[in-house]
Amino acid sequence: MADGSVANITSLRGKVSEEEWKARVDLAALYRLVALHGWDDAIFTHISARLPGPEHQFLINPYGMYFGEMTASALVKVDLDGNIIQETPYFINPAGFTIHSAIHAAREDAHFVMHLHTDQGVAVAAQAEGLLPLSQHALIVMPSLAYHDYEGIALNLDERERLVADLGTKNLMLLRNHGTLSAGSTAAECWMGMFYLERACKQQVMALSAGRDKVLIAPQAAQAEVSSQISRGMGAIGMLAWPGALRSLDRALPGYDA
């Protein structure tokens, strides 16, 4: 592979459309936010963004680059067949292509898709009961949460149909024995969905340290009330929190917009 260090990535600012550049900056910010929260898994897992237009092209991470060093110009543009359609020293992870191409092809509203392998996310995904109504974060997440059974490393393109069917119209997913997934119409919505899901998983792992029979399940009436209260989804909350998330990056991990 050619030298693909960040210093040798040619800037695409002004060389792509304004819409593509904004998607690149937002997506690079998502990668850096994942790193900032310690949710990355070396060079593995993926976040993608669908580009505007009828071609169903999307951006995904260059395989080999750590999330904390991701930049807008380093992201790789691919089509739904996995063909790289830009000049780049990188290739992509086939497992990432399988999951993300499936959702981008099936869901017009899923402009951003994030998939992680955090300790707490995998831990809850491996629990038979899945996410339990133990915390407010969990109650906010559960109406939007789907499940997909583990089939092995996501290299089999046949899995795409089953994954999409399991996701349905929901925006969050626990991939059994595997990890977490969030989809959103904006980077902000995708981020906020994952933020709540990951927090809910961490809280569950901590609560269950006392034993399953020692935890307090939220009352059914409260579960229904929270479901009604958050019926508008994560979009509005995400947009409110997104500027602050970017400011945190500007302080801790600047340079994602290069």
Buried (B, 14 or more C-beta within 10 A) or exposed (E): EEEBEBEEBEEBEEEBEEEBBBBBBBBBBBBBBBBBBEBBBEEBBBBBBBBEEEEBBBBBBBBBBEBBBBBBBBBBBBEBEBEBEEEBBBBBBEBBBBBBBBBBBBBEEBBBBBBBBBEBBBBBBBBEEBBBBBBBBBBBBBBBBBBBEEBEEBEEBEBBEBBBEBBEEBBBBBBBEBBBBBBBBBBBBBBBBBBBBBBBBBBBBEBBEEEEEEBEEBEEEEBEEBBEEBEEBBBEBBBEBBEEBBEBBEEEBEBBBB
